[in-house]
Amino acid sequence: MRENPVKRLLKSGQPAVGTWLSLGNITAARFLARSGFDWLCVDIEHSLVGMETATHMFGSVADAGCVALARVPANKHDHIKRVLDNGGHGIIVPMVCSRKEAELAVEACLYPPQGTRSVGGSVHALNWNASPVDYYARANDEVAIILQCEHIEAVRDFDNIYSVPGVDAVFVGPNDLMASMRSADGKPPTPEAFQQALADILAGCKRLGVPAGIHTFSAEDAKKRIAEGWQFIAVSSELKFMVDGAKAVIDGLGLGKGAGDLAKY
């Protein structure tokens, strides 16, 4: 059975850099899986991607030798089980805001006795170059479990929530974190307050010995975060790469027909 290189990178203190797949396009996944990223994440939470398409995307990424992750729609046992049973190499769980939620997410990823994942499926073993017997025996050691910290209340209770054993990284959702910090009248937090929240997350990860992750939007931004000590690094998305590339051409030609910023991620 193949090892999970993302887990190895994180455990050794090195960065693991990937990008987001939000278009639900299998061909785009095939190309990006060969582009040099350590991992690709199929976003099932905020996109049109269904499980059949996600399964083909996982297989395309795995067959290229890359690591296929998925962000599930919610922290629910059935969402996590279906991604892993259909070949995901790891899970990103959104909006984890309590210790119990963290425990449930980890348990859903692991077979007994460590967890509550039920035994079944067949596609998963293909994506790990394993027999089903080997997969069931070793999956607990190789599946990547990444929990998102994207609410200010989770930041304030950081050590209690993210000290649950089995967590491979804590990943910041910047947009939701910022939204949770709005004032009663809807004003966004100051840049200083938001950067302090990020610093608190990074410090919390260092206290717990858990790798910290964050979404970035350029190579320069990613390098800055890596220098600060962040390890699990997302850079943009295939959608953002596409529209930014098109905008650069339109702007470079001086056509003046650009539609502005079409994609946040």
C-alpha positions in Angstrom: 0.0 0.0 0.0 1.3 3.4 -0.9 2.2 5.8 1.9 0.6 9.3 2.2 3.4 11.8 1.4 1.4 14.7 2.7 1.3 13.1 6.2 5.0 12.5 6.0 5.8 16.1 5.0 3.7 17.5 7.8 5.1 15.2 10.4 8.6 16.1 9.4 7.9 19.8 9.7 8.0 20.5 6.0 5.3 22.4 4.0 2.8 20.5 1.9 1.5 22.7 -0.9 -1.7 22.2 -3.0 -4.6 23.8 -4.6 -8.4 23.7 -4.6 -10.5 21.9 -7.3 -13.9 23.7 -7.4 -15.0 23.3 -11.0 -15.8 19.6 -10.9 -13.8 19.0 -14.0 -12.0 15.7 -14.2 -9.7 16.7 -17.1 -8.5 19.8 -15.1 -7.8 17.5 -12.2 -5.7 15.2 -14.4 -3.6 18.1 -15.6 -3.1 19.7 -12.2 -2.2 16.4 -10.6 0.9 16.3 -12.9 1.8 20.0 -12.3 3.9 19.4 -9.2 1.5 20.2 -6.3 1.8 17.9 -3.2 -2.0 17.6 -3.0 -5.3 18.6 -4.6 -8.5 19.1 -2.7 -11.9 18.5 -4.3 -14.2 21.0 -2.7 -17.5 19.2 -2.2 -18.7 21.8 0.4 -19.1 24.9 -1.8 -19.2 23.5 -5.3 -21.5 21.6 -7.7 -19.3 18.4 -7.4 -21.3 15.2 -6.7 -19.9 12.0 -5.4 -19.6 10.2 -8.8 -17.6 13.1 -10.2 -15.5 13.4 -7.1 -14.7 9.7 -7.3 -13.4 10.0 -10.9 -11.4 13.1 -9.8 -9.9 11.2 -6.8 -8.9 8.4 -9.2 -7.4 10.8 -11.7 -5.3 12.5 -9.0 -4.2 9.2 -7.5 -3.2 7.7 -10.8 -0.9 10.7 -11.4 0.8 10.0 -8.1 -0.6 13.0 -6.4 -2.6 13.1 -3.1 -6.4 13.4 -3.4 -8.1 15.2 -0.6 -11.7 16.4 -0.3 -13.5 19.0 1.8 -16.7 17.4 2.8 -20.0 19.4 2.9 -20.3 19.1 6.7 -18.9 17.3 9.7 -21.1 14.2 9.2 -20.1 10.5 9.4 -21.8 9.7 6.1 -20.1 12.5 4.2 -16.7 11.5 5.5 -17.3 7.8 4.9 -18.3 8.2 1.3 -15.3 10.3 0.4 -12.9 7.8 2.0 -14.7 4.7 0.6 -14.5 6.3 -2.9 -10.8 6.8 -2.9 -10.0 10.0 -1.0 -6.6 10.0 0.6 -7.7 12.4 3.3 -10.5 14.7 4.5 -10.8 18.4 5.2 -13.6 19.0 7.7 -15.2 22.5 7.7 -16.3 24.6 10.7 -15.1 22.5 13.6 -16.1 24.6 16.6 -16.1 22.2 19.6 -14.0 19.3 21.0 -16.9 17.0 20.4 -17.1 18.0 16.8 -13.3 17.3 16.5 -13.7 13.9 18.1 -16.5 12.9 15.8 -14.6 14.0 12.7 -11.5 12.0 13.7 -13.6 8.9 14.7 -15.4 9.0 11.3 -12.1 8.7 9.5 -10.8 5.7 11.5 -11.7 2.0 11.6 -12.4 0.4 15.0 -11.1 0.3 17.6 -9.7 3.8 17.1 -12.8 5.1 15.3 -16.3 4.4 14.0 -15.8 4.1 10.3 -17.7 1.2 8.8 -15.9 -1.4 6.7 -16.9 -1.4 3.0 -16.2 -0.1 -0.4 -13.7 -1.2 -3.0 -12.5 1.9 -5.0 -10.4 3.1 -2.0 -7.9 0.3 -2.3 -7.2 1.1 -6.0 -6.2 4.7 -5.2 -3.7 3.4 -2.6 -2.2 0.7 -4.9 -3.4 -1.9 -2.3 -5.5 -4.9 -1.9 -8.7 -4.4 0.2 -7.1 -6.5 3.0 -4.0 -4.3 3.1 -6.1 -1.1 2.9 -8.3 -2.1 5.9 -5.2 -2.9 7.8 -3.3 0.3 7.1 -5.8 3.0 6.3 -5.8 4.4 9.8 -2.1 5.1 9.5 -2.3 6.8 6.1 -5.6 8.8 5.8 -5.0 12.5 6.4 -7.3 14.2 8.8 -7.4 18.0 8.6 -9.8 20.1 10.6 -10.8 23.7 9.8 -10.6 26.5 12.2 -12.9 29.2 10.7 -14.8 30.8 13.5 -13.5 33.2 16.2 -15.0 31.1 19.0 -13.0 28.1 17.8 -9.9 30.3 18.0 -10.7 31.2 21.6 -11.1 27.6 22.6 -8.3 26.4 20.3 -6.3 24.1 22.7 -9.4 22.3 23.9 -10.8 21.6 20.4 -7.7 20.8 18.3 -5.8 18.7 20.9 -7.9 15.7 19.9 -5.5 12.9 19.0 -5.3 12.0 15.3 -5.5 15.5 13.8 -2.9 15.9 11.1 -3.3 19.7 10.5 -5.6 22.6 11.4 -6.5 24.6 8.3 -7.8 28.2 8.4 -10.8 29.3 6.3 -9.9 33.0 6.1 -13.3 34.1 4.7 -15.4 32.4 7.3 -13.1 33.4 10.1 -13.3 37.0 9.0 -17.1 36.8 8.7 -17.3 35.4 12.3 -15.4 38.5 13.5 -17.9 41.1 12.2 -19.3 43.5 14.6 -23.0 43.6 15.5 -23.7 46.1 12.7 -21.9 43.9 10.2 -18.6 45.8 10.0 -15.6 43.6 9.2 -12.7 43.2 11.7 -9.8 45.5 11.4 -6.8 44.0 9.5 -4.9 44.1 12.8 -7.6 42.1 14.6 -7.7 39.5 11.8 -4.0 39.1 11.7 -4.0 38.6 15.4 -6.5 35.8 15.1 -4.3 34.1 12.5 -1.3 34.6 14.8 -3.3 33.0 17.7 -4.1 30.0 15.5 -0.5 29.5 14.5 0.7 29.9 18.1 -2.0 27.3 19.2 -0.8 24.8 16.6 2.8 25.2 17.8 1.7 24.7 21.4 -0.1 21.5 20.4 2.5 20.3 18.0 -0.1 20.2 15.2 0.8 21.6 11.7 -1.0 24.8 10.8 -2.6 25.4 7.4 -4.0 28.4 5.5 -5.4 29.3 2.1 -3.2 31.8 0.2 -3.7 33.5 -3.2 -0.2 33.7 -4.7 3.3 32.2 -4.6 4.5 35.3 -2.7 1.7 34.9 -0.1 2.4 31.2 0.2 6.2 31.8 0.8 5.4 34.4 3.4 3.2 32.0 5.3 5.7 29.2 5.1 8.4 31.4 6.5 6.0 32.2 9.4 5.7 28.5 10.2 2.5 27.5 8.3 2.8 24.0 6.7 -0.4 22.9 5.0 -0.6 25.5 2.3 -3.4 26.0 -0.3 -2.7 28.3 -3.2 -5.7 29.6 -5.0 -7.8 27.2 -7.1 -8.1 25.9 -10.7 -10.9 28.4 -11.2 -8.9 31.3 -9.9 -5.9 30.2 -12.0 -8.1 30.3 -15.1 -9.8 33.6 -14.6 -6.6 35.3 -13.4 -4.8 34.0 -16.4 -7.5 35.3 -18.7 -7.6 38.6 -17.0 -3.8 39.0 -17.4 -4.1 38.5 -21.1 -7.1 40.9 -21.5 -5.3 43.6 -19.4 -2.0 43.0 -21.3 -3.7 43.6 -24.6 -5.4 46.7 -23.3 -8.8 45.5 -24.4 -10.6 47.1 -21.4 -13.2 44.3 -21.4 -12.3 42.7 -18.1 -15.1 41.8 -15.7 -13.1 42.4 -12.6 -12.5 39.8 -9.9 -14.7 36.8 -11.0 -13.5 34.4 -8.3 -12.5 34.6 -4.7 -11.1 31.1 -4.6 
